[in-house]
Amino acid sequence: MPHVPRSAPQPELTALFATVQQHFRDVIVPLWQGPGWNADMALPYEALDAEHRPLPPQRYRAMACARQLYLFSSLIGEVPAAEERAAALFRSLQRHFHDAEHGGWFYSIDAHGTPLDQRKDLYTHAFILFACAHYWGKVREPLVESVLNAALEVIAQRFAIDAGLYEASLDRDWSALHVGPLQNPLMHLAEAFLATLSVREDAAVQSALVALCDGLYKRFIHPDDGVMMEKPLGVEDNWFEPGHQFEWFFLLESSPLLRGSKLHTSLTRAFGATEQQGVNDQTGAVRAMLDPNLDGRPRDETQRIWAQAEYLRALTLRPDSEALVARQLRALQQRFLHAGGWYECLDRDGAVSRRDMPSTTPYHLATCYRGLVEYLR
């Protein structure tokens, strides 16, 4: 983490975070050790309802399995049985989703374990790489590193296109679907590359990461505003998401390799304008989608918990940010967390618009809280 000059955090902020972190450990994590866990499939259910009942399973996604693998890997040594759960998730990733015929991993299986959506999805493969890097960093088992290496190989050999970028989706046999590159899978690939470099030296991964960020700067950064668009420049019906701007800022600012790059410089310059247009001053709510040119026209004002978490995490790397960190942590606690878990989405007026709790969301909270631990250290 880069050093952000600041005074020692106020005791009130430390106490507030302790309460939020305890809620995570005592309420949210147990949801996925108990009612959210399908023991027969050895997989997390996709979501729980407000009463902690699993929603009727229609599918299980490899990405959700991988995010939970990251979650429990991050808790090894801190939460009872975390290592056993991480091991079960790692086995399930291979058992249920690995494509023995064509290589790589399926997007999803149905409720009975039969491959459902058999396309090869970069977003999924990025999360498999991300989770395996963290898990291997904790357990150092050769089998885990072999899967990490297999993920790196298939990403490089199958998904890579020109200018350091990657296809977002391919068919099961790796034939083209002509989707092209998309921002969100590429961001999580950068995150996965960074996770890999955090646990081992890897010149090829370092080179791929630098090329990826260069390609994103050339193809995705809006020339007027410096924000990261969701689709390549020139594609119709494009937009940007404040939550993703903040997520990108954290990844770039926290990396000595990427700090000072053109991509980092651009998103740092755009940070204040993104806040002005993308965050409600009164409530701290992060808006979901904005049209380009930062003209103040929100396309979608839904408030999603993951975007709240990403803004809060980004603030931990901004100078003179303690008042904003405290405001956003309090907003997260008061508006999104509750005694039974969390609210996934609020509407533009702050009313709860989605009460189910997806198995993928604890990943965002875990990474946010990890950033806060570093900030308060």
Secondary structure, 3 states (H helix, E strand, C coil): CCCCCCCCCCHHHHHHHHHHHHHHHHHHHHHHHCCCEECCCCEECCEECCCCCECCCCEEEHHHHHHHHHHHHHCCCCCCCHHHHHHHHHHHHHHHHECCCCCCECCEEECCCCECCCCEEHHHHHHHHHHHHHHHHHHCCHHHHHHHHHHHHHHHHHHECCCCCECCEECCCCCECCCCCCHHHHHHHHHHHHHHHHHCCCHHHHHHHHHHHHHHHHHHECCCCCCECCCCCCCCCCCECHHHHHHHHHHHHCCCCCCCCHHHHHHHHCHHHHHHHHECCCCCCECCEECHHHCCCEEECCEEHHHHHHHHHHHCCCCCCHHHHHHHHHHHHHHCEECCEECCEECCCCCEEECCEECCHHHHHHHHHHHHHHHHC
